[in-house]
């Protein structure tokens, strides 16, 4: 029973840390956005 309480406490604490990190990375002002720049996909030409 003791182990179960510790596991639940660690899971809750880990979830809180994950949510805090995700909230810090999410930018509400959209000043800096993470963009993936790709070159255009080459379209094969028909014969």
C-alpha positions as CSV (number, residue, x, y, z in Angstrom):
1,X,0.0,0.0,0.0
2,X,2.9,2.3,0.8
3,X,4.5,1.7,-2.6
4,X,1.2,2.4,-4.4
5,X,1.0,5.8,-2.6
6,X,4.5,6.7,-3.6
7,X,3.9,5.7,-7.2
8,X,0.7,7.8,-7.4
9,X,2.5,10.8,-5.8
10,X,5.4,10.5,-8.3
11,X,3.0,10.1,-11.2
12,X,1.1,13.3,-10.1
13,X,4.4,15.2,-9.6
14,X,5.7,14.1,-13.0
15,X,2.5,15.1,-14.7
16,X,2.7,18.5,-13.1
17,X,6.3,19.0,-14.3
18,X,5.3,17.9,-17.8
19,X,2.4,20.4,-17.9
20,X,4.6,23.2,-16.6
21,X,7.2,22.5,-19.2
22,X,4.6,22.3,-22.0
23,X,3.1,25.6,-20.8
24,X,6.5,27.3,-20.9
25,X,7.1,26.2,-24.4
26,X,3.7,27.3,-25.7
27,X,4.0,31.0,-26.7
28,X,0.8,32.9,-26.4
29,X,2.1,36.0,-28.1
30,X,3.3,34.2,-31.2
31,X,6.5,36.2,-31.2
32,X,8.6,33.2,-31.7
33,X,7.2,30.3,-33.6
34,X,8.8,27.0,-34.4
35,X,8.6,26.5,-38.1
36,X,9.7,23.6,-40.2
37,X,11.0,24.9,-43.5
38,X,11.0,22.4,-46.3
39,X,11.8,22.7,-49.9
40,X,8.9,22.2,-52.3
41,X,8.0,18.6,-53.0
42,X,9.2,17.7,-56.6
43,X,6.2,16.7,-58.7
44,X,7.1,14.0,-61.2
45,X,6.4,15.1,-64.8
46,X,4.3,12.9,-67.0
47,X,5.7,11.7,-70.3
